[in-house]
Amino acid sequence: MGEPQQTIAVAGSTPFAFVLAGLLAADHGRKVFVIAGPPSPHGVPPPPSLSVAPLTRPETLQLAAANAPDIMRRIAKVAPAAFDRTDLTVHATTPYHATALSHFRHLGAGLGLAVERLPSSEDGLSLRVRDVTRLSPTPFLAHVRQWASRIGLEWVEDRASLSIRRSGAARLGSDDIDQLVLADDEAIFEHLDPNLCQAIGFGVARTAFLAERGHGLTDVDLRLPDGTLLSPCRDGTLLAYADSGDGLADARVAASLPEAADTRQAAVRHYRQLRTHDGGPVVGMPKGSRIYLSVGLGMLDIALAPVIARHICGLGHGLEAEWCGLRTPGRSMAGSLVADIGDGEAA
């Protein structure tokens, strides 16, 4: 007789969490439970995922470039309307971030990306990355449940049915779970020991807006260091995401819009982001715990999902294994070898 099928519970309600769960089931033969409320294509969604993001670590960009085309092609078969092509404009407003963004410009050119410099302030730097693939969460979420049923994912909407011991061992109702994966910040804040959260990073209050037509934007627009992100939608509306702990989210979004923009807010959502201390991703299990964490992948989360799925199953080799091994939850964040600019300012 063969060994019993390993069971994995993936807690998280973002497209990344659902794609990761799907890969673990479809590609790696695991019995996978998704612990999340019913996905809704209504309301203000999480930020979009892109095939490219401004980073300074070439190995991260290489892994994203190697994996993005296939995983995005596969998702497009499930939700064709979820994908489109866009340009990405990135603005650095401090000398430090301008230097980091200049480094990204040269890395991108070396990887064959079409990156061009735009006019900017004396101390800043603005770049445009041409022809970036974008996954918009709203049309993807409309197809998730049907797709999950087809590939054998078991959906658990009752999050209270998940119990976790101090060691990280988990039970779902009366069943033992071989591996628990906390796949987004909300799940990590809910289930992880606060001391472990503080060792990894710090919580940032964020606000997401849905605005009506009149914004005048055609490209995805990202501003460093605070990670203000604007994503114009196909229907003419605008999604905007900004830090809000100081009450200035509205001002940040307004400052990012073109001068002639005339928008009206249609919906708003507040959430928390776990921003790592060194700006780099965190993947793996903390020392003494059996909980697998995925933090700080940013807009490359979907592109890197196959890498994370293989790492969970112990199948990563070469560059993938090295990349994950250097980004464990227990690494020293001071003078980190994998520090990055991320999508916000590191502490």
N, C-alpha and C positions, 0 to 999 in steps of 0.2 A: 504494500500500500504506500502511496505517496504521502509526503508531509502535508499537514493541514494548511490550508490557505491562510496566509498572514492577513490580519485585519488592521486597517489603518483608519483612523478618524481624522478628518480635516476640518478644523474649526475656522470659519471665515466666510464672509459674505461678499467678497470682491470677485471680479472676473478672474483674477489670478488664482484665488483659492479654488474656484470651480474648475479652471483649466488644470491646475495641479492635481486635483482629485481625479479628473478624467484621465490624465496621463498615467497616474498610479494604477488605475483600473484597466484601461485599455492597452497600455503598452507593457505593463509590468505584472499583470495578473493578480493584483491584490484585491481583496474584498474591502471596498472603501465606503465609509459613511461620511456624508457631508452634514456638518452641524451648523445650520444657518436657518434664518427665517425664509419665507418664500421670496424668491427673487422678483423684484418688481421693476418693470421698465418705466415706471412713473416716478416723479419726484426728481431731486437733484442727485445724479449718480456720482460714483468715485471719479477721480481724474482719469483721462484717457491713458492708454499704453502706446508707446511709440517703438519703432525699430531702432531709433538712435536717441541718445541723450547726452548732454554735455558732461563728460567725465575726464579724468586725467590718467586713468589706469588702462593701458592698451589691452591688457589681457581681458578686462571686462568688455570692452568694445569688440574684441575679437570673438569672444564667446557669444555675445548678442548677435553679431553679424552672421555667425555660423549657424545659429539656431532659429533666428527670427523667420526666415523665408518659409521653412517647412511648417513650423507650428502655426504661423499666421495663415498659410494656405489651408491647413486642416481645419482651423476654426472658421475660415471663410466658407467652407462647405456646410457648416452648421448655420451660420448667420452671415450671409453674403453682404447684407447692408451694414454690418458692423465695421467694415474696413473702407478706408479711402486713402488717397495720397494727399499730402500737404507739405508745406514748407514749415520749418521750425526756426523761429527767431529767438535768439538768446541775448540778453543784455546783462552785462556786469557793471555794477555801479560803484565799486570800490577798487583801489589799486590791486589788492590781493586777488579779488575775483577776476579782474581783468587779466592778470598774469595767468591764472588757472585756465581761463577761457582761451587765451592765446595758445596755451599748451594743447588744449583740446583741438584747436583749429589745425595745428600741425599734425596731430595724431589722425584726425579725420581725413586730412588730405592724403596721408600715408596709407589709409585703409580704402581709399578710392571714393570717399564721400565728396559731394559738391558743397564745399564750405566757402562762403564769401564774407568779407568784412563789410560792414555797413557804417555810415557816418554815425558818430557818437560823441559824447562829451570828452573833455580833455583827459579826465582820469578814468573814464570807462571804456568799454569795448562792446560792440554789438556785432553778432554774427548771424548769418542766415544759412541753414542747412537745407538744401534742396531735396525734394522728392522723398519725403519720409513717410513710412506706412504708419497709419494711426488706427487703433482699435477703439471705437467709441462704446462705452459700457451699455448704454441704453438699448440699442438694437440687439446686442449680444444677450442681455439678460432676458429679453423676450423669448429666447429659444432655449434657455438653459435647462428647464425642467424636462422638456421633451427629449433633449439630447442626453441628459443624465439618465433618464429611464432606459434609453436605447443602449447605453453602454454598461448598465448595471450598477450605477451609483445608487446608494440607498440614502434618501434624504431624511434627516431628523430635525424637525423644526423645534422640538422641545429642548432648548439648550440646558435646561435644568436637569435633564437626564444624564448629563455628563458629570462624572465625579472624578477628581484627581487627587491622588495621594501626594505626600510631600516628595516622594521619590520621582514623581512624574508618571507613575503607573496610573492607567486610566480605565474606567468602566463606563459603559454606555448602557444605562438601565441595569440589567442583570448580567450583561456580557462583558468579558474582559477584552480590552483593546491592546493589540500588540504594539502599536505606535500611534501616539497622538501628535498631530502637526498643528501648530498655531500659525495660520497662514496670512493673517493680516493684523494690523495694529489693534483693532477693536477686540479681537480674540485674545491677543497678548495682554492687553490691559485688564481684561475680564478674568483670565485664568492664571497668569504668571505671577509668582511671588514679586511684590513691589521692589524688594531689594535687588532681584535679578534685573528687573526693568531699569532701575537706576544705574546698574553696572553697565548696561548696554547703551543707554541713551537717556533722553529727557523728553517729556511730553510737551507738545506744542498745540495750542488751541488753533484750529483752522475753521474757516467759514467757506462754504461753497455756495455760489449764487447761480441762478438761472436768470438771464436777462433777455428781454425781447429785442426785436430788430432795431437797428439804428447804431450799432456799435462800430461799423466801418472796418472791421478786421477780416482778413482772408487767411492769415497764417496762425498757427499755434504760436503763442508768445510767452516766454519764460523770463522772469527777472530774478537775478541773483543780487544779494544773498538770501532774501527772505522767501524765495520760491513762489512768488506770485505768478499764477499760471492762467492764461486765457486761451480758451479753445472754442473757436467759432464752429457751429454745427451746420449740417447740410440744409436744415430748414430755416436758416437765418438767425436762429437764436444764439446765445453766447453762454458758455459755461465758464465760470471764473472761480479761482481758488486762492485764498490768501491767509496769512497769519492773522489771528484775531485776538490774541491774549491781551494786547494793549488797547483793544477797541478800535483799531485803525484799519480793519479789513476793507471797509468801504473806500477809505482814502487811498489805500494801496491799489485797489482795482481801478479807481477813477484816474489815478496818476499813470496807469499803464495803458489806458485807452487813448486813441487818437484825439486830438484837440476838438475835432468837429463831432465827436460821438454824442449821440442822444439816446440813451438807453433807459429802460424802466425795469426794475427788479420784478420778476414773476414768482420766484420761489427761493428759499434759502435753507441750508442745512448746516448744522454745527457738528464738528467731529474733532477727535484728537489724533495727532500723528506722533509716532515714536521716532524721533530723529536721533540717529546714532552719534556718539560723542566725536568720532573721527570722520563722519560723513560717508563711511564705506558700508556696504551691506554686512549683515550678520546672518549666517546660516549654520545650522547644526544644533547640537544639544549642549546645554550648559553642564559644567562639571557636576556630577552627582544627581543629574536629572535625566529622565528618559523622554522629555518633551522636546520635539524638534521645532526650532524657531526659524522663521523667515522674516527678516526685517530690512528695510532700507533699499529694496531693489528699485524703488522709484518707477519711472516710466518705462524701464526696461524689464519690468516684472514678467510680462508674457513672453518676451524674447528669451528670458533666462529660465522659464518654467521647466523645459526639458532637462536642463542641467540640475535643477533642484530635485526633480523627480528621480533622476538617476542617483543622486547623492543619498537621498532617503533610502533607496533600495540597495545601497552599497555597490553600485555599478559604475561609478565615475572613475575615469582613468586619465592619465596624462595631465594636460592643462586644466581640465575640469576638476580633477582630484586636488591638484595643487591650489587652484583658485578657492575651492571650498575650504580646504585645510587651513588657509591663511585667514579665513573670515569667520572663525568659530566664535561663539558667544564668550569664551573665556580669554580672548586675546587682550593684550594690554592696549588700551586706547591712547596712552601717552606715547608720542613718537611712533604711532602705528605705521607699519609698512604698507598698509592698504588704505590709508587716509585718502579721502576724495572730497570734491566740492559738493557731491550729492545734489539734492534739490532744495537746499536751504543752508543756512550758516551753521557750522559746527560750533559747539560750546567751547 
